[in-house]
């Protein structure tokens, strides 16, 4: 390692000790492999390994470091790190080493997930938010946003949207759920439980642009938390409930537009006016709870493509175990109607107490909910993408 680099690391150490009160910070240089091992307080068994080129950006930006009052975020001129918790991460390091947790957003901005976040470690050590079981650096994960030009920095709100958009894609490809965390020690914190990881998927679609943010992404991320199968189903169903009124309004507005473009509109008869009331009644019917999501099925997502992910018991009830693109339209219409009813009754079987739940009609058995959630996962992801693909004049606002 060059003398200039060694001097730079030593200056970094002295600055942390003098300017930020981290007296216990030190480092070791492995000259054989050109590696630097950072030693944060209480990290006796967890020396943090870096190559100089990876450490350099933190050294160069140290003078501009800013600690935010939320105990979640640390920034410099060119870097933002935010503490997060991941639902499951036993494959985290495999995915990290394969470069599957990184996205180049634009020429000047990139985003990725990291372990051992140095800026978070500095903040944690500076404020004394660490102990034997909650070490400053190695006990945290973070989202890191890098800017090649500080003039290109996003606002706080836009940074948060970017993080949620990125996590939305990871939620689909790797079924990773996340929530913003903190490096501040909870008063009730005991020995931190060992995180388990069940990152099942390995295909993150890197060749597509990140979607524009919409609130459905928040709902989707929440649905991929470590939840019981019944709560997970309700979380996915909430996405249908969120976008259902959009589809219903689009259909109603289109029907009304055609009606108003009719030549009869110039001198409306009683029958013509009655037909407008009929359209309004149909719209009112379409936004009833038991009808709401039917309009989404096979219009906001490809039902044929994901039909085989529906539990076999439900497909048997629908009397079609394998749906094809050349299946009769009347068969598809029947399936859409009956599947919508089954999903609605399944939702009611979960949210209503057994004493007041009407168990007449078919609904998904609790033992099949995990499989049904596979279908819901795929359908909800496509529905969110469907909304983003709508032309602006059809993106009807939905109250959150």
Secondary structure, DSSP 8 states (H G I E B T S, - for coil): --HHHHHHHHHHHHHHHHHS--TT-EEEEETTTTEEEEE-TT-TT--EEEEHHHHHHHHHHGGG-EE-TTSSEEE-SSEEEEEEEES--TTHHHHHHTTTTEEE-SSSEEEEEEES-HHHHHHHHHTT--BTTB-TTTT-EEEEEEESSGGG---HHHHHHHHHHHHHHHHHHH---EEE--SS--TT--S--------------TTS------THHHHHHHHTSS--HHHHHHHHHHHHHHHHHHHHHHHHHHHHHHHHTSGGGGG--HHHHHHHHHHHHHHHHHTSTTTTTTTTTTTTS-HHHHGGGS-HHHHHHTT-SS--TTS-HHHHHHHHHHHHHHHHHHHHHHHS-TTT----S----GGGHHHHHHHHHHHHHHHHHHHHHS-GGG------
